[in-house]
């Protein structure tokens, strides 16, 4: 028994895991041990505004 009722259910759950936890929340060595979400947040916090429109 695989734990999934059918192929579609397995595909949906595995895709949700990869795009949710694995890709966004898991720390990555490339980011210095930060999660992609944390790395992006720090990037935008530290980036400078190029121009302002009024």
C-alpha positions in Angstrom: 0.0 0.0 0.0 1.4 3.4 -1.0 -0.6 5.6 1.3 -2.3 7.3 -1.7 -5.7 6.4 -3.1 -4.6 7.0 -6.7 -1.9 8.6 -8.9 -3.6 12.0 -9.0 -3.7 12.2 -5.2 0.0 11.2 -4.9 1.0 13.8 -7.6 -1.0 16.6 -5.9 0.5 15.8 -2.4 4.1 15.5 -3.7 3.8 18.7 -5.7 2.4 20.5 -2.7 5.4 19.3 -0.6 8.0 20.3 -3.2 6.5 23.8 -3.9 5.5 24.4 -0.3 8.1 23.1 2.2 11.0 21.9 0.2 11.4 24.8 -2.2 10.3 27.7 0.1 10.8 26.7 3.8 13.7 24.3 3.8 17.1 26.0 4.5 19.4 25.8 1.5 23.2 25.8 1.5 23.2 28.2 -1.5 21.5 30.8 0.7 23.9 30.4 3.5 21.6 28.2 5.4 18.6 30.5 5.0 15.2 29.5 3.6 14.4 31.0 0.2 11.7 33.1 1.8 14.1 34.5 4.4 16.8 35.1 1.8 14.3 37.0 -0.4 13.1 39.1 2.6 16.6 40.1 3.4 17.4 40.9 -0.2 14.5 43.3 -0.4 15.3 44.8 3.0 18.8 45.5 1.9 18.1 46.7 -1.6 18.1 50.4 -2.4 15.3 52.2 -4.0 16.4 53.3 -7.5 13.8 55.9 -8.1 10.6 57.4 -6.7 7.7 58.4 -8.8 5.4 61.2 -7.7 
